[in-house]
Amino acid sequence: MPMSAPLTQPGTDALSQMLASQLSAVQVVGGAQASIARAASVLAEGLKRGARLHYAAAGSSGLMALADAAELPGTFGIAPDQIAVHMAGGVPVDGVMPGDTEDDADAALRAAASVAAADVAIVVSASGTTPYALAFAKAAKAGGAHVIGLANVAGSALLEIADIAIALPTGAEFVEGSTRLGAGTAQKVALNMMSTLAGIHLGHVHDGLMVNLNPDNIKLRKRAADIVSRIAGVPLAEAGRALEATGYNAKAAVLVARGLTAAEAKARLEEHDGFLGACLAGPRAETQDQT
């Protein structure tokens, strides 16, 4: 693994070493795929039964957790009230992120009091020994929640506590001790993979398209129309009308564009647990395909 680079080396050499370090961090995630897959199944099962996902971490790890959590409603249509972010010291609104908050185990215990027995806790710590993360994980597990731990040190305390341990041993950093680099990259990749696979398990991805997106701006409404147009095989204008008829529910809009009424589309989705592929394979869809 690349060690700390001397400040006197040419900038391009430093960048090459940084890039090599980042690529190495991404490769480390490959060894954790089995654990990530198990974690994704637990996430999907929890979300399906209405449980909450609790992300808990401090510092750079907290920022990685926040990025994953904050994107789930927009990308996969996960209800915002099913997601909670517990970051030591709170989410920063400026460039100040005090380091001492990661030692506040009492704050972690107060945060963990909101975790129910049916919930899932995703706890992230580069060292695997951060007091805030450990206290949260222990309390959540004691309360009956399923704990998923991500750490960059194999065999660390957090991974010993977790029901599912995701070890990401990225080793020495390019800038020694700066876990925003390789450790953060590996965490971000692992979290992305885990939550995306959970979205697939929930039926929120169809042929690589995010069919359960929340189109709450102009760009995303255009994207939703493109998704409906591509899957249903209709012009964009027709896709737009189907979206309007279904309150911008892309899955339902695809079925409307294929000939169902909005009410029929809703019923078909409920019948098939929200999986669009199964809905399209139904008798009405087959009839539509032959016309």
C-alpha positions as CSV (number, residue, x, y, z in Angstrom):
1,M,0.0,0.0,0.0
2,P,1.3,3.6,-0.7
3,M,2.7,5.3,2.3
4,S,2.8,9.0,3.0
5,A,4.2,11.0,0.1
6,P,7.0,13.5,0.5
7,L,5.9,17.1,-0.1
8,T,8.9,17.7,-2.4
9,Q,7.8,15.2,-5.1
10,P,6.3,16.4,-8.4
11,G,2.5,16.9,-8.3
12,T,1.9,14.3,-11.0
13,D,3.8,11.7,-9.0
14,A,1.7,12.5,-6.0
15,L,-1.5,12.2,-8.0
16,S,-0.4,8.9,-9.4
17,Q,0.2,7.5,-6.0
18,M,-3.1,8.9,-4.7
19,L,-4.9,7.3,-7.6
20,A,-3.2,4.0,-7.0
21,S,-4.2,4.2,-3.4
22,Q,-7.8,4.8,-4.3
23,L,-7.9,2.0,-6.8
24,S,-6.4,-0.3,-4.2
25,A,-9.1,0.7,-1.7
26,V,-11.9,-0.1,-4.2
27,Q,-10.3,-3.5,-4.9
28,V,-10.5,-4.3,-1.1
29,V,-14.3,-4.1,-1.4
30,G,-14.3,-7.2,-3.6
31,G,-13.3,-9.4,-0.6
32,A,-16.4,-8.3,1.3
33,Q,-19.0,-9.0,-1.4
34,A,-20.5,-12.0,0.5
35,S,-21.1,-9.9,3.6
36,I,-22.4,-7.0,1.6
37,A,-24.9,-9.3,-0.1
38,R,-26.1,-10.6,3.3
39,A,-26.4,-7.0,4.5
40,A,-28.4,-6.0,1.5
41,S,-30.9,-8.7,2.1
42,V,-31.4,-7.6,5.7
43,L,-31.9,-4.0,4.6
44,A,-34.5,-5.0,2.0
45,E,-36.3,-7.2,4.5
46,G,-36.3,-4.5,7.1
47,L,-37.6,-1.8,4.7
48,K,-40.3,-4.1,3.3
49,R,-41.7,-4.7,6.8
50,G,-41.6,-1.0,7.6
51,A,-38.6,-1.0,9.9
52,R,-36.2,2.0,10.0
53,L,-32.6,2.1,8.9
54,H,-30.3,3.8,11.4
55,Y,-26.9,5.0,10.1
56,A,-24.4,5.8,12.9
57,A,-20.9,7.0,12.6
58,A,-18.5,9.9,13.4
59,G,-16.2,12.1,11.3
60,S,-15.4,11.0,7.7
61,S,-17.3,7.8,8.2
62,G,-20.3,9.8,9.2
63,L,-20.1,11.7,6.0
64,M,-20.0,8.5,4.0
65,A,-23.0,7.1,5.9
66,L,-24.9,10.4,5.4
67,A,-24.3,10.4,1.7
68,D,-25.8,6.9,1.4
69,A,-28.8,7.5,3.6
70,A,-29.7,10.9,2.1
71,E,-29.9,9.4,-1.5
72,L,-32.2,6.5,-0.8
73,P,-35.5,8.4,-0.9
74,G,-34.7,10.1,-4.2
75,T,-33.1,7.1,-5.9
76,F,-35.3,4.3,-4.7
77,G,-38.4,6.0,-3.3
78,I,-37.7,4.9,0.3
79,A,-39.9,6.8,2.7
80,P,-37.8,9.4,4.5
81,D,-39.3,8.5,7.9
82,Q,-37.7,5.1,7.5
83,I,-34.2,6.5,7.6
84,A,-32.4,8.1,10.5
85,V,-28.8,9.5,10.5
86,H,-26.9,9.6,13.8
87,M,-23.6,11.4,13.3
88,A,-21.5,12.2,16.3
89,G,-21.8,16.0,17.0
90,G,-24.6,16.3,14.4
91,V,-24.4,16.8,10.7
92,P,-22.1,19.8,10.0
93,V,-23.5,22.8,8.1
94,D,-20.1,24.4,7.5
95,G,-16.5,23.3,7.5
96,V,-16.4,22.6,11.3
97,M,-16.5,19.0,12.3
98,P,-15.2,18.7,15.9
99,G,-13.1,15.6,16.6
100,D,-14.0,15.1,20.2
101,T,-17.6,14.2,19.5
102,E,-16.5,10.8,18.3
103,D,-15.6,10.0,22.0
104,D,-19.1,10.8,23.3
105,A,-20.5,7.4,24.1
106,D,-23.3,9.0,26.2
107,A,-24.5,10.8,23.1
108,A,-24.5,7.5,21.2
109,L,-26.6,5.9,23.8
110,R,-29.1,8.7,23.7
111,A,-29.3,8.4,19.9
112,A,-29.6,4.6,20.0
113,A,-32.6,4.9,22.3
114,S,-34.7,5.6,19.1
115,V,-33.7,2.2,17.6
116,A,-36.6,-0.3,17.8
117,A,-36.1,-4.1,18.0
118,A,-37.3,-4.5,14.4
119,D,-34.9,-1.9,13.0
120,V,-31.6,-2.2,11.2
121,A,-28.5,-0.3,12.4
122,I,-25.7,0.4,9.9
123,V,-22.6,1.5,12.0
124,V,-19.5,2.7,10.3
125,S,-16.0,3.3,11.7
126,A,-12.6,3.3,9.9
127,S,-10.7,2.0,13.0
128,G,-13.6,-0.1,14.2
129,T,-12.9,1.2,17.7
130,T,-14.6,4.7,17.7
131,P,-16.4,5.1,21.0
132,Y,-19.5,6.7,19.5
133,A,-19.8,3.9,17.0
134,L,-19.2,1.1,19.5
135,A,-21.6,2.5,22.0
136,F,-24.3,2.8,19.4
137,A,-23.8,-0.7,18.0
138,K,-23.8,-2.3,21.5
139,A,-27.0,-0.5,22.5
140,A,-28.8,-1.2,19.2
141,K,-27.9,-4.9,19.4
142,A,-28.9,-5.1,23.0
143,G,-32.3,-3.7,22.0
144,G,-32.9,-6.4,19.5
145,A,-32.0,-4.5,16.3
146,H,-29.9,-6.1,13.5
147,V,-26.5,-4.5,13.4
148,I,-24.4,-4.2,10.3
149,G,-20.8,-3.0,10.9
150,L,-18.4,-1.6,8.4
151,A,-14.8,-1.1,9.5
152,N,-11.4,-0.8,7.8
153,V,-9.6,-3.0,10.3
154,A,-10.3,-6.7,10.2
155,G,-11.2,-8.2,13.6
156,S,-11.8,-4.8,15.2
157,A,-14.3,-4.4,18.0
158,L,-17.1,-3.1,15.8
159,L,-17.0,-6.1,13.6
160,E,-17.0,-8.4,16.6
161,I,-20.2,-6.7,17.8
162,A,-22.0,-6.7,14.4
163,D,-24.4,-9.4,13.3
164,I,-23.0,-8.8,9.8
165,A,-19.4,-7.7,9.7
166,I,-18.1,-6.0,6.5
167,A,-14.3,-5.8,6.8
168,L,-12.7,-3.3,4.4
169,P,-8.9,-3.6,5.3
170,T,-7.6,-0.7,3.3
171,G,-4.3,-0.4,5.2
172,A,-2.0,2.6,5.3
173,E,-3.3,5.9,3.8
174,F,-1.5,8.1,1.3
175,V,-1.7,10.8,4.0
176,E,-1.2,8.9,7.2
177,G,-4.3,8.9,9.4
178,S,-6.6,10.7,6.9
179,T,-9.4,8.2,6.7
180,R,-11.2,10.5,4.2
181,L,-9.0,8.9,1.6
182,G,-8.8,5.1,1.0
183,A,-10.9,4.1,4.0
184,G,-13.7,6.6,3.0
185,T,-13.6,5.4,-0.6
186,A,-14.0,1.8,0.4
187,Q,-16.8,2.7,2.8
188,K,-18.6,4.7,0.1
189,V,-18.3,1.9,-2.5
190,A,-19.5,-0.8,0.0
191,L,-22.5,1.3,1.2
192,N,-23.4,2.1,-2.4
193,M,-23.4,-1.5,-3.4
194,M,-25.3,-2.6,-0.3
195,S,-28.1,-0.1,-0.6
196,T,-28.4,-0.5,-4.4
197,L,-28.7,-4.3,-4.1
198,A,-31.3,-3.8,-1.4
199,G,-33.2,-1.6,-3.9
200,I,-33.0,-4.3,-6.5
201,H,-34.4,-6.8,-3.9
202,L,-37.3,-4.5,-3.3
203,G,-38.1,-4.3,-7.0
204,H,-37.1,-0.6,-7.3
205,V,-34.7,-1.3,-10.2
206,H,-35.9,-2.7,-13.6
207,D,-33.5,-3.4,-16.4
208,G,-31.0,-1.1,-14.8
209,L,-33.5,1.7,-14.5
210,M,-34.6,3.3,-11.1
211,V,-38.3,2.8,-11.5
212,N,-39.1,3.9,-8.0
213,L,-37.4,7.3,-8.2
214,N,-38.9,10.4,-6.6
215,P,-39.2,12.9,-9.5
216,D,-39.4,16.0,-7.4
217,N,-37.7,18.4,-9.9
218,I,-37.6,19.1,-13.6
219,K,-34.6,17.0,-14.3
220,L,-36.0,13.9,-12.6
221,R,-39.4,14.3,-14.2
222,K,-37.7,14.2,-17.6
223,R,-35.8,11.2,-16.4
224,A,-39.0,9.5,-15.3
225,A,-40.6,10.2,-18.6
226,D,-37.6,8.7,-20.4
227,I,-37.8,5.6,-18.2
228,V,-41.5,5.1,-18.9
229,S,-41.0,5.7,-22.6
230,R,-38.2,3.1,-22.8
231,I,-39.9,0.4,-20.8
232,A,-43.4,0.8,-22.3
233,G,-42.2,1.6,-25.8
234,V,-44.2,4.8,-26.2
235,P,-43.3,8.4,-27.1
236,L,-42.1,10.7,-24.4
237,A,-45.4,12.8,-24.7
238,E,-47.4,9.7,-23.9
239,A,-45.1,8.7,-21.1
240,G,-45.6,12.2,-19.6
241,R,-49.4,11.8,-19.7
242,A,-49.1,8.4,-18.0
243,L,-47.0,9.9,-15.3
244,E,-49.5,12.7,-14.7
245,A,-52.3,10.2,-14.5
246,T,-50.4,8.2,-11.8
247,G,-49.1,11.0,-9.7
248,Y,-45.6,10.5,-11.2
249,N,-45.3,6.9,-10.1
250,A,-43.0,5.5,-12.8
251,K,-44.0,1.9,-12.2
252,A,-47.7,2.6,-12.5
253,A,-47.1,4.9,-15.4
254,V,-45.4,2.1,-17.4
255,L,-48.5,0.0,-16.9
256,V,-50.9,2.8,-17.8
257,A,-48.8,3.5,-21.0
258,R,-49.2,-0.2,-21.8
259,G,-53.0,0.0,-21.6
260,L,-54.1,-0.3,-18.0
261,T,-56.1,2.4,-16.1
262,A,-54.4,4.0,-13.1
263,A,-56.5,2.0,-10.7
264,E,-55.7,-1.2,-12.5
265,A,-52.0,-0.4,-12.5
266,K,-52.1,0.2,-8.8
267,A,-53.8,-3.1,-8.2
268,R,-51.4,-5.0,-10.4
269,L,-48.4,-3.5,-8.6
270,E,-49.9,-4.5,-5.2
271,E,-50.6,-8.0,-6.5
272,H,-47.0,-8.4,-7.6
273,D,-45.4,-6.7,-4.5
274,G,-44.2,-3.8,-6.6
275,F,-42.1,-5.7,-9.0
276,L,-42.7,-4.2,-12.4
277,G,-41.3,-7.1,-14.4
278,A,-43.9,-9.5,-12.9
279,C,-46.6,-6.9,-13.7
280,L,-45.6,-6.7,-17.3
281,A,-45.7,-10.5,-17.6
282,G,-49.4,-10.5,-16.7
283,P,-52.2,-11.4,-19.1
284,R,-53.1,-7.7,-19.8
285,A,-49.5,-6.8,-20.7
286,E,-49.2,-9.8,-23.0
287,T,-52.4,-8.8,-24.8
288,Q,-51.0,-5.2,-25.2
289,D,-47.7,-6.6,-26.6
290,Q,-49.5,-8.4,-29.4
291,T,-51.3,-5.3,-30.7
